Amino acid sequence: MTLGNEFRVFKKVREIFHVKEDVHFDKVTETIYIKDGDSLLLMPSELVHGITKERIKLPNNIAGRIEGRSRFARIGLMTHITAGLVQPGCDNKQVLEISNMSPMPLALYPGTKICQMIFEEILGEAQYKGMFKDQTVP
């Protein structure tokens, strides 16, 4: 799948952010847009949320799993850190938790083939109904 143009970046906050069940990411992040041909500079140890250009629609008996590409892992780019499960019945773009684990800044370009999806058949049927089911932005 390809990297989209919208990113959610962290604000420069100097206070403690308490990680509890009622945590909400929009208090410490903001959305930015990168034009095609331009790049987002990701510094070492920095995390951003990106989103795929593709919208994924799965039937109720198929789940997906987002995986990074080895060519990028080898330079320290972690394309998707956690929460890689794409729920059965989803119909949305996929948010990517992108982190730079290298010692050098990395430039991210919209349109890059950044990750892949592995599909898994499930027994029975299920459908995700959580708070991110209709997401279209990071």
Secondary structure as UniProt FT lines:
FT   STRAND          2..3
FT   STRAND          6..10
FT   TURN            21..22
FT   HELIX           25..27
FT   STRAND          29..33
FT   TURN            36..37
FT   STRAND          40..42
FT   TURN            44..45
FT   STRAND          47..57
FT   TURN            60..61
FT   STRAND          62..68
FT   HELIX           70..73
FT   TURN            74..76
FT   STRAND          77..78
FT   STRAND          85..86
FT   TURN            88..89
FT   STRAND          91..100
FT   STRAND          106..108
FT   TURN            110..111
FT   STRAND          115..121
FT   TURN            131..134
//
